[in-house]
């Protein structure tokens, strides 16, 4: 469902949530593309941890501590007129004049009419790339839509506020296929890239999870007084969840399931019995840190790629042998792994690939 936030001007100003129309598949596709844009292509992607679904807007990124917000309104239509763009800006404008501060206001669209852009090559732009007459019509569309909404106070629909808001809007035109958005998680310079239909299947799974978040307990009439309270209702995903899903599909298993990977059992059995549980848990924690470490994302995927290919090239070699085949610098460049946890990682990938055969 699409949710709209009604801003009540009482005492400390609170958000009251209400719901409306159901999503069509095309709209769901657009919102998932918007999520993956925010996760992988936005200039602040490394700072965004949570993706809050249909609470503040179609999608809102949030940092780990709930102190910063990146707001997105998505629209899948391919030929949006200037006035249509203006109308679509209304929920972003509602947040602009709200009590909460948003770091970014993004309109993510499938395309625009030829009259909109000054430079038609630019797919990410601000209002300085919108033609003068089109900008006037865009503003008219926003004003008309804002005047029709009960959740925007008429005193906020004034030229200076609207002009300031428009200077802060980032327009993003969707120029990628679903498979391209998923490929960006894996880092497209790495050789290990699944076929497009597999990437699209992963995209569809992310879309389903995102859509399911809309179908959790109703949030109508709920009020919040701080940004982080939006997380209490579990209408969010995290970048870590999405990366885990992708890894799981690549190796055909949940990388963090409780059981010890079979190829790791020889090493695990050599641990003192009283240390085994803790040692296994430490290996899983190290794997998790490596996967979610945004500062070493490229290095992780290089390691994953080399590990994956060594296992495919030498399916009968042990975890120890695969470990010794991996380039020393590749191993050193992933500081979250030590010797034991890296061997656990190799065993996890190896078991998944064996299950796939």
C-alpha positions as CSV (number, residue, x, y, z in Angstrom):
1,X,0.0,0.0,0.0
2,X,1.0,3.6,-0.5
3,X,1.3,5.4,2.8
4,X,1.0,9.1,3.3
5,X,2.1,10.9,6.4
6,X,-0.3,13.5,7.8
7,X,1.5,16.2,9.7
8,X,-0.5,17.4,12.7
9,X,0.5,20.7,14.1
10,X,0.0,20.0,17.8
11,X,2.5,20.8,20.6
12,X,5.7,19.0,19.4
13,X,4.4,18.2,15.9
14,X,3.9,14.5,15.3
15,X,3.5,12.3,12.2
16,X,0.2,10.5,11.9
17,X,0.3,7.7,9.3
18,X,-2.6,6.8,7.0
19,X,-2.9,4.4,4.1
20,X,-4.3,4.5,0.6
21,X,-3.9,2.8,-2.8
22,X,-2.4,-0.6,-3.5
23,X,0.7,-0.9,-5.6
24,X,0.7,-2.1,-9.2
25,X,3.6,-4.4,-10.2
26,X,5.2,-1.6,-12.3
27,X,5.1,0.7,-9.2
28,X,6.7,-2.1,-7.1
29,X,9.4,-2.5,-9.7
30,X,10.1,1.2,-9.6
31,X,10.3,1.2,-5.8
32,X,12.8,-1.7,-5.7
33,X,14.9,0.0,-8.3
34,X,14.8,3.2,-6.1
35,X,15.9,1.1,-3.2
36,X,18.9,-0.4,-5.1
37,X,19.7,3.1,-6.5
38,X,19.9,4.4,-2.9
39,X,21.9,1.4,-1.8
40,X,24.5,1.4,-4.6
41,X,24.5,4.5,-6.7
42,X,23.6,7.5,-4.5
43,X,26.6,9.6,-3.3
44,X,25.8,8.8,0.3
45,X,25.2,5.0,-0.3
46,X,27.9,4.0,2.2
47,X,26.1,5.9,5.0
48,X,22.7,4.4,4.4
49,X,21.9,1.3,6.5
50,X,18.1,1.1,6.7
51,X,15.5,1.3,3.9
52,X,12.1,2.3,5.5
53,X,9.3,1.2,3.2
54,X,6.1,3.3,2.9
55,X,6.3,5.1,6.1
56,X,7.8,8.6,5.4
57,X,7.4,8.1,1.7
58,X,7.6,5.3,-0.9
59,X,11.1,4.7,0.4
60,X,13.3,6.4,2.9
61,X,17.0,5.6,3.6
62,X,18.2,6.0,7.2
63,X,21.7,5.8,8.7
64,X,22.6,3.3,11.4
65,X,21.7,5.5,14.4
66,X,18.5,7.0,13.0
67,X,19.9,10.5,12.7
68,X,19.8,11.1,8.9
69,X,17.1,10.5,6.3
70,X,17.2,10.3,2.5
71,X,13.7,10.5,1.0
72,X,12.6,9.0,-2.3
73,X,9.3,9.2,-4.2
74,X,9.2,6.8,-7.1
75,X,7.1,6.9,-10.3
76,X,7.5,4.3,-13.0
77,X,5.9,6.2,-15.9
78,X,8.3,6.8,-18.8
79,X,7.1,10.0,-20.3
80,X,6.3,12.3,-17.3
81,X,5.3,15.8,-18.3
82,X,6.7,18.8,-16.3
83,X,3.3,19.2,-14.5
84,X,3.1,15.5,-13.7
85,X,6.6,15.7,-12.2
86,X,5.4,18.6,-10.0
87,X,2.5,16.7,-8.8
88,X,4.7,13.7,-7.8
89,X,6.9,16.0,-5.7
90,X,4.1,16.6,-3.2
91,X,5.1,14.0,-0.6
92,X,8.7,15.1,-0.8
93,X,7.5,18.7,-0.2
94,X,5.4,17.5,2.8
95,X,8.6,16.2,4.4
96,X,10.5,19.3,3.5
97,X,8.1,21.5,5.5
98,X,7.8,18.9,8.3
99,X,9.5,18.9,11.7
100,X,11.9,16.3,10.6
101,X,15.1,17.1,8.7
102,X,15.8,15.1,5.5
103,X,19.3,15.0,3.9
104,X,18.0,14.5,0.4
105,X,14.8,14.7,-1.5
106,X,14.8,12.4,-4.6
107,X,12.2,12.0,-7.3
108,X,13.0,8.7,-9.0
109,X,11.1,8.3,-12.3
110,X,11.0,6.0,-15.4
111,X,11.5,8.9,-17.8
112,X,10.5,12.4,-18.7
113,X,9.0,14.1,-21.8
114,X,11.5,15.7,-24.2
115,X,10.5,19.2,-23.0
116,X,11.9,18.8,-19.5
117,X,15.7,18.7,-19.7
118,X,18.2,21.2,-20.9
119,X,20.8,18.5,-21.4
120,X,18.9,15.3,-22.3
121,X,22.0,13.2,-21.6
122,X,21.9,13.8,-17.9
123,X,19.9,11.3,-16.0
124,X,20.7,12.6,-12.6
125,X,20.1,16.4,-12.3
126,X,18.8,19.3,-10.3
127,X,16.5,22.1,-11.4
128,X,19.3,23.9,-13.3
129,X,18.9,21.2,-15.9
130,X,15.2,21.8,-16.3
131,X,14.0,24.2,-19.1
132,X,12.6,27.5,-17.9
133,X,9.0,26.9,-19.2
134,X,9.0,23.4,-17.9
135,X,10.2,24.5,-14.5
136,X,7.2,26.9,-14.4
137,X,4.8,24.1,-15.2
138,X,6.5,21.8,-12.7
139,X,6.0,24.4,-10.0
140,X,2.3,24.8,-11.0
141,X,1.8,21.1,-10.7
142,X,3.3,21.0,-7.2
143,X,1.3,24.0,-6.0
144,X,-2.0,22.5,-7.3
145,X,-1.3,19.1,-5.7
146,X,-0.2,20.7,-2.4
147,X,-3.3,22.8,-2.3
148,X,-5.4,19.6,-2.7
149,X,-3.8,17.8,0.3
150,X,-5.1,18.2,3.8
151,X,-1.7,17.2,5.2
152,X,0.0,20.3,4.0
153,X,-0.8,23.6,5.8
154,X,-1.8,26.3,3.4
155,X,0.7,28.6,5.1
156,X,3.5,26.4,3.8
157,X,2.5,26.8,0.1
158,X,4.4,29.9,-0.5
159,X,6.9,30.8,-3.2
160,X,10.1,31.2,-1.1
161,X,9.6,27.8,0.5
162,X,8.7,26.1,-2.7
163,X,11.7,27.6,-4.5
164,X,14.0,26.5,-1.7
165,X,12.6,23.0,-1.8
166,X,13.0,22.7,-5.6
167,X,16.7,23.8,-5.3
168,X,17.1,20.7,-3.0
169,X,15.4,18.1,-5.2
170,X,17.5,15.5,-7.0
171,X,15.8,14.1,-10.1
172,X,16.9,10.6,-11.1
173,X,15.8,8.9,-14.3
174,X,15.8,5.1,-14.2
175,X,18.1,4.0,-17.0
176,X,18.9,0.4,-16.0
177,X,17.3,-3.0,-16.1
178,X,16.5,-4.9,-12.9
179,X,19.5,-7.1,-13.5
180,X,21.8,-4.1,-13.6
181,X,20.7,-2.9,-10.2
182,X,21.4,-6.3,-8.7
183,X,24.7,-6.6,-10.5
184,X,25.8,-3.4,-8.8
185,X,25.6,-5.2,-5.4
186,X,28.2,-7.7,-6.6
187,X,30.4,-5.0,-8.2
188,X,30.3,-5.3,-11.9
189,X,34.1,-5.3,-12.4
190,X,34.2,-8.8,-10.8
191,X,34.2,-11.7,-13.2
192,X,31.6,-13.6,-11.1
193,X,28.3,-12.3,-12.5
194,X,25.3,-14.6,-12.8
195,X,23.3,-14.6,-16.0
196,X,20.7,-11.8,-16.4
197,X,17.7,-14.1,-15.7
198,X,19.3,-15.1,-12.4
199,X,20.0,-11.5,-11.5
200,X,16.4,-10.6,-12.4
201,X,15.2,-13.5,-10.2
202,X,17.2,-12.0,-7.3
203,X,15.6,-8.6,-8.1
204,X,12.1,-10.1,-7.9
205,X,12.9,-11.7,-4.6
206,X,14.0,-8.3,-3.2
207,X,10.9,-6.8,-4.6
208,X,8.7,-9.4,-2.8
209,X,10.4,-8.8,0.5
210,X,9.9,-5.0,0.0
211,X,6.3,-5.5,-0.9
212,X,5.7,-7.8,2.0
213,X,6.8,-5.0,4.3
214,X,3.8,-3.1,3.2
215,X,1.6,-5.9,4.3
216,X,2.7,-6.0,8.0
217,X,0.4,-4.8,10.7
218,X,-1.5,-1.6,9.7
219,X,0.1,1.6,10.8
220,X,-2.9,3.9,10.3
221,X,-3.2,6.6,13.0
222,X,0.2,5.7,14.5
223,X,2.2,8.8,15.5
224,X,5.9,9.1,16.0
225,X,7.9,11.9,17.6
226,X,11.4,10.9,16.5
227,X,12.9,9.5,13.3
228,X,14.1,6.2,14.8
229,X,10.6,5.3,16.1
230,X,9.6,4.4,12.5
231,X,11.8,1.3,12.9
232,X,9.5,0.0,15.7
233,X,7.0,-1.1,13.1
234,X,9.4,-3.2,11.1
235,X,8.6,-1.8,7.7
236,X,12.3,-1.7,6.8
237,X,15.1,-3.7,5.3
238,X,18.8,-3.3,5.8
239,X,21.7,-3.3,3.3
240,X,23.0,-6.3,5.2
241,X,19.9,-8.3,4.6
242,X,20.0,-7.7,0.9
243,X,23.7,-8.6,0.7
244,X,23.0,-11.8,2.6
245,X,20.2,-12.7,0.2
246,X,22.5,-12.1,-2.8
247,X,25.3,-14.2,-1.3
248,X,22.9,-16.9,-0.5
249,X,21.6,-17.1,-4.0
250,X,25.1,-17.2,-5.4
251,X,26.2,-20.1,-3.3
252,X,22.8,-21.8,-3.1
253,X,22.6,-21.7,0.8
254,X,22.1,-19.5,3.8
255,X,25.7,-18.4,4.6
256,X,24.8,-18.0,8.3
257,X,22.8,-21.1,9.1
258,X,23.5,-22.7,12.5
259,X,25.1,-26.0,11.4
260,X,28.8,-26.3,10.7
261,X,29.5,-26.5,7.0
262,X,30.5,-30.1,6.1
263,X,33.8,-29.1,4.4
264,X,34.8,-27.4,7.7
265,X,34.1,-30.4,10.0
266,X,37.7,-31.7,9.9
267,X,39.0,-28.4,11.1
268,X,36.1,-27.9,13.6
269,X,36.7,-31.4,15.1
270,X,40.2,-30.6,15.9
271,X,39.1,-27.8,18.3
272,X,38.8,-28.7,22.0
273,X,35.2,-29.7,22.6
274,X,34.6,-26.9,25.0
275,X,35.8,-24.3,22.4
276,X,33.9,-25.5,19.4
277,X,30.7,-23.6,19.8
278,X,32.5,-20.3,20.5
279,X,35.0,-20.8,17.7
280,X,32.3,-21.5,15.1
281,X,30.4,-18.4,16.3
282,X,33.5,-16.2,15.9
283,X,34.0,-17.5,12.4
284,X,30.4,-16.6,11.5
285,X,30.8,-13.1,13.1
286,X,33.9,-12.5,11.1
287,X,32.2,-13.6,7.9
288,X,29.3,-11.2,8.7
289,X,31.7,-8.3,9.4
290,X,33.5,-8.9,6.1
291,X,30.3,-9.0,4.1
292,X,28.9,-5.9,5.6
293,X,32.1,-3.8,5.8
294,X,31.4,-1.0,3.3
295,X,35.0,0.2,3.5
296,X,36.2,-3.1,2.0
297,X,33.3,-4.1,-0.3
298,X,35.4,-4.3,-3.4
299,X,38.1,-6.4,-1.6
300,X,35.4,-8.8,-0.3
301,X,34.0,-9.4,-3.7
302,X,37.5,-10.0,-5.2
303,X,38.0,-12.6,-2.5
304,X,34.6,-14.1,-3.0
305,X,35.3,-14.3,-6.8
306,X,38.7,-16.0,-6.4
307,X,37.4,-18.4,-3.8
308,X,34.4,-19.3,-5.9
309,X,36.5,-19.9,-9.0
310,X,39.1,-21.9,-7.2
311,X,36.5,-24.2,-5.9
312,X,34.9,-24.6,-9.3
313,X,38.4,-25.3,-10.9
314,X,39.4,-27.8,-8.1
315,X,36.2,-29.3,-6.7
316,X,38.1,-32.2,-5.1
317,X,40.6,-30.1,-3.2
318,X,40.1,-29.6,0.6
319,X,39.4,-26.3,2.3
320,X,43.1,-26.2,3.4
321,X,44.2,-26.6,-0.2
322,X,41.9,-24.0,-1.6
323,X,43.1,-21.6,1.2
324,X,46.7,-22.0,0.0
325,X,45.7,-21.5,-3.7
326,X,44.2,-18.0,-3.0
327,X,46.5,-15.1,-3.6
328,X,48.1,-13.8,-0.4
329,X,47.3,-10.2,-1.1
330,X,43.7,-11.0,-1.8
331,X,43.5,-12.6,1.6
332,X,45.3,-9.8,3.4
333,X,43.0,-7.2,1.8
334,X,40.0,-8.4,3.8
335,X,41.0,-7.5,7.4
336,X,37.8,-8.9,8.9
337,X,39.0,-12.4,8.2
338,X,41.7,-14.3,10.1
339,X,43.0,-17.8,9.1
340,X,40.2,-19.8,10.8
341,X,37.3,-17.6,9.7
342,X,38.6,-17.4,6.1
343,X,38.7,-21.2,6.1
344,X,35.1,-21.2,7.4
345,X,34.2,-18.9,4.6
346,X,35.8,-21.1,2.0
347,X,34.0,-24.1,3.5
348,X,30.6,-22.3,3.4
349,X,31.1,-21.4,-0.3
350,X,32.3,-24.9,-1.1
351,X,29.3,-26.6,0.6
352,X,26.9,-24.3,-1.3
353,X,28.5,-25.1,-4.7
354,X,28.4,-28.8,-3.9
355,X,24.7,-28.6,-3.1
356,X,24.2,-26.9,-6.5
357,X,25.6,-29.8,-8.4
